[in-house]
């Protein structure tokens, strides 16, 4: 799917949060988040114990801090959730990224 964007991407950039994919020249980052680990409210996300509830809460707080750091550095970021990877919603996110890359190139 990423190849359909038409712009080469890099994996695990050395910027806050180490985005899964990115386009550093355009300062665009894409995170593909696991539903369990990042606390997505979907049917794949079930928290069995207080330990995991606390861990996931801290992950969500860290994620929010990472996004703020990226914004302060002038980056735009996008999320695709694990449960959405093969959906129309993910395709729309990738389309938005492509438009941004075209605009910024």
N, C-alpha and C positions, 0 to 999 in steps of 0.2 A: 504493500500500500504506500509506503513512504517513497518508493521509487516513482510512483505516479505523480508526485509533486513536481518532478522535473528539475529539482535542484539537489546537488549533492549535500549530504548531511554528515555530521560527525556523531560518534557515540560517546557518551559519558564525558562531557565537557568539563574542564577544570574551572567551573564557576560554582557559586553557591548551589548546593543541592545535587550537583553532578547530574544534570538532566540526562535522561536516557538517549535523547537525540537532540541535535541542535544545529543551528546555522549561525555561527559566530559573527560572520561579516554583517549579518542583518540583525544580530542580537535577538534571536528567536529561539526559545527552548520548548521542548516537548517532554513531558513526563508521562510514562505509562505506569499507572499506579495499580498495585495489587489491592483488590477490594478489602481483604482482611487486614493487611498491614497498615493501610492508610485510612481505615474507618469509613469506607463507603457504605451508604445506607441502601443496600440491595440485598437480595436473597442469598448471595454468596457470603455475606458478612454476618457472622454470628459470633458473639463473644461469650465463651463458656465460663470464664472465671473472672474474679475481681482483678487478678494479676494482669490478664489480657486487656481488660477494660482500661486499666491504668496505663499500660504500655501503649495501646492504640491512642489514648488521649494525648500522651506525650508525643507520639509520632505526628498527630494532627497539629499540635502546637509547633513542632519543629518545621513541618511543611509550611505553615503560615509564615514563620520567620524567614524561611528560604525564599518564598515568593516575594516578601517585602525586600529582601536583600537584592534579588534580581531586579526588581522594579527600580530601586535606588541606583542601580548600575545601568539603567536604561534598557533593560531587557523586557521583552514581552514573553509570557509563558502560557502554555496550554497544558491541560490535563486530558488524558484519555484513561478511563477506568478499564480494568481487566475485563469486566463483564460487557464492555461496550466495544471492544476491539474490532469486531466484525460487523458493526452496525452502521446504519445511516448517520447516526450522531457522530461517530468517529470520522466518517467520510466528510462530514461538514466541517469538523475541526481541521482536518487536513486541507480542505479547500481554503479555509480562512488563512492557514499558514502559507499556502501557495500564493494567494493574493498579496499577503504581506511581503513575501520574498520578491515577487514581481515589482511591487511598489518600491522596495528598498534597494533593488539592484540597479 
